[in-house]
Amino acid sequence: MTLDALCESTEVTKGSFFHHFKNKDELGEAVLKQFWDEVQSRQEKSSYQSISDPLEKMLSYIESTIDFYTDPILRSGCLLAIYVLELKDTNPVIYKQTVENIRLWRNTINSMIEDIAKDYKPVNGFDSLAWAEFYISTLQGALIIAQSQNDVSVIRRTLTLYKIQLSSLFVAK
């Protein structure tokens, strides 16, 4: 999107834009930082944080994700996915930070799944990192399908299936 188109679509003059940002890249960096800060803040305040059982905590985390992305304003997609797909060749600075945020997200999910394996016996061949990556890819795919089909129920169906599959991997010790 050109700067002219951006200013026109947001009804902001170029002068106002340049008063706040040096260029589009600086705007993109600010948007990514605000998005990531809001995600972190929302996660820290989520009710699942107080759940001590790691499996129940993860299932509640997934449920909070379902609730978050079924909001009509937010279900259009994940900024991280948009940035990582669009900016690799055109903006290496924002791309690098986006990749880092995805790595942090994946590691957080992986850690939550590893915590489950400490309290529950996982099935043979269990790979927590693969399940963390499977979660992220399931969510991102659900967002794409929900958007393309204008059907927000896709998000609940696919993440509920993920919850069922994840739960079936563990038995009480």
LINZI-V366813 format. One record per residue. N is the residue number from 1. RES is the residue in one letter. OMEGA is omega in degrees with one decimal (none if undefined). NEAR is the number of other C-alpha atoms within 12 Angstrom. Layout:
{{N	RES	OMEGA	NEAR} {N	RES	OMEGA	NEAR}}
//
This chain:
{{1	M	179.1	12} {2	T	176.9	12} {3	L	177.6	23} {4	D	-180.0	18} {5	A	178.3	14} {6	L	179.8	18} {7	C	179.8	20} {8	E	-176.9	15} {9	S	179.5	13} {10	T	-179.4	13} {11	E	178.0	14} {12	V	177.5	17} {13	T	176.9	17} {14	K	178.5	22} {15	G	177.7	15} {16	S	179.2	15} {17	F	-176.5	21} {18	F	173.2	18} {19	H	-176.7	13} {20	H	-175.1	15} {21	F	177.6	18} {22	K	-176.3	17} {23	N	179.7	21} {24	K	-179.6	24} {25	D	178.4	23} {26	E	174.4	19} {27	L	179.5	21} {28	G	177.6	31} {29	E	179.8	27} {30	A	178.7	19} {31	V	179.3	21} {32	L	179.4	31} {33	K	180.0	21} {34	Q	178.4	16} {35	F	-176.7	21} {36	W	177.8	25} {37	D	178.7	15} {38	E	176.9	15} {39	V	-179.5	24} {40	Q	-180.0	17} {41	S	179.9	13} {42	R	-179.8	18} {43	Q	-179.9	23} {44	E	-176.7	14} {45	K	-175.5	14} {46	S	-178.1	22} {47	S	-179.3	20} {48	Y	-178.7	24} {49	Q	-177.9	21} {50	S	-178.9	16} {51	I	-176.0	16} {52	S	179.3	16} {53	D	-173.5	21} {54	P	178.2	28} {55	L	178.2	34} {56	E	177.8	27} {57	K	179.7	26} {58	M	179.1	38} {59	L	177.2	31} {60	S	175.3	26} {61	Y	-179.9	32} {62	I	178.8	38} {63	E	178.2	28} {64	S	175.9	26} {65	T	177.4	35} {66	I	-179.7	32} {67	D	-178.3	22} {68	F	-174.2	26} {69	Y	173.4	30} {70	T	171.8	28} {71	D	-175.8	19} {72	P	-178.7	18} {73	I	-172.0	13} {74	L	-172.7	20} {75	R	-179.4	31} {76	S	175.8	27} {77	G	-178.4	27} {78	C	-179.4	30} {79	L	179.9	31} {80	L	179.9	34} {81	A	-179.9	25} {82	I	-178.1	22} {83	Y	-176.4	31} {84	V	179.1	26} {85	L	-171.7	20} {86	E	-166.6	18} {87	L	-176.6	23} {88	K	-176.3	19} {89	D	-173.6	13} {90	T	-179.4	16} {91	N	-176.0	20} {92	P	-179.7	19} {93	V	179.3	20} {94	I	178.6	31} {95	Y	-178.7	27} {96	K	179.1	22} {97	Q	177.6	25} {98	T	178.0	32} {99	V	177.8	25} {100	E	179.0	20} {101	N	177.0	26} {102	I	177.4	29} {103	R	178.2	20} {104	L	178.1	21} {105	W	179.4	24} {106	R	-179.9	24} {107	N	176.8	22} {108	T	178.8	25} {109	I	178.5	31} {110	N	179.0	27} {111	S	178.1	25} {112	M	179.9	34} {113	I	175.4	40} {114	E	177.4	27} {115	D	177.0	23} {116	I	-177.4	33} {117	A	176.9	29} {118	K	-177.4	19} {119	D	-179.0	19} {120	Y	177.9	23} {121	K	177.9	21} {122	P	175.9	25} {123	V	179.0	19} {124	N	178.2	11} {125	G	-179.0	12} {126	F	-179.8	21} {127	D	-174.8	20} {128	S	180.0	29} {129	L	177.4	22} {130	A	178.6	21} {131	W	175.0	32} {132	A	178.4	31} {133	E	177.4	26} {134	F	177.8	26} {135	Y	-177.6	36} {136	I	-179.8	31} {137	S	176.1	21} {138	T	178.9	29} {139	L	-177.7	35} {140	Q	177.3	31} {141	G	178.1	25} {142	A	178.9	36} {143	L	179.0	38} {144	I	-178.8	25} {145	I	179.1	23} {146	A	179.8	28} {147	Q	-175.5	24} {148	S	-178.8	15} {149	Q	-175.3	14} {150	N	-175.2	17} {151	D	-176.6	20} {152	V	-179.4	29} {153	S	176.4	23} {154	V	-177.7	27} {155	I	179.8	38} {156	R	-178.4	29} {157	R	-174.8	24} {158	T	179.8	30} {159	L	173.8	36} {160	T	176.0	27} {161	L	176.7	23} {162	Y	179.4	29} {163	K	179.8	32} {164	I	-179.6	19} {165	Q	179.4	17} {166	L	-179.8	33} {167	S	-177.5	27} {168	S	179.7	17} {169	L	-170.6	24} {170	F	172.7	28} {171	V	179.9	17} {172	A	-179.7	17} {173	K	none	11}}
//
